Amino acid sequence: MDFDWHSDPITRSTPVTAHYKNTQNVRRFMLEHCGAAFKFDRPFMAWIRDETPKTLGDVVDEWQRRNEKARP
């Protein structure tokens, strides 16, 4: 059985699977790790789903890298 993106616990080591979904569970995780400025945009969502193996920790790190200039 694949990971349930709606309810399974998410950690930085959670792998992004072919069945990845931008659920409220994922949004809560991302907000916790990236702060209140976090939001999904199309290029970022495309990067998440580009079939390159990654974890949710990689997703957090990439969002922070892309948005470092926006931070005070």
N, C-alpha and C positions, 0 to 999 in steps of 0.2 A: 504494500500500500504506500502511496506517495504521501508526502508531507501535506498536512492540512493547514494552508496559509491563513485560514480564518481563526483557528483556535489553538494550534500547537504552539508550544513555547518557542520563541525565537531568540537566538544568541548570535554573536558575531561569527560563530563557526557554522551557522546554518547554511547549507549549500543552496544556491539558487538552482532550482530544478526546471525542467521543461514545462512544468505545470505551475510555475511561479505566477502569483496574482498580487496586484497592488491592493491588498485588503486593509481594513481598519487596523488589524493586528500589526501589519507591516508599517503602516503610518505611525502608530504609537511607538513602535521600536525606533523608527527613524527620527521622530521628534525627540525621543529620549536621548539619542546619541548625537543628533545634529543641532538640536535647539529649535526654538519657535519659528525661525526663519525657514525651516525645511518645507519644501514643496516638490512634487514631481513635475517635470516638464517633459515634453515629447522626446527631445534628444537624450535626456537622462534615462527615460523609460526604454528607449531603443537600445541604449548601451547595456542596461540590465539584461535585456532579452537577446543579446547578440550571439548567444550560444557558446560564448567563451566561459569556461568553468570559473566560477567565482562564489564567494560566500557573502552573507549579509555584512560582514565586516569589510569586505572589499567594496561593497555598495556604499556603506557609510563613508569610507575613506575617499572614494571617488566623488561623492557629493561634496564633501568638505574641500577637496582639491578644486573642484569646479567653482566653488562659492567662497573661496578664501578671500577674494578681493572685496566681497560684499560685507565681510565681518569688520567690525570697528577695530 
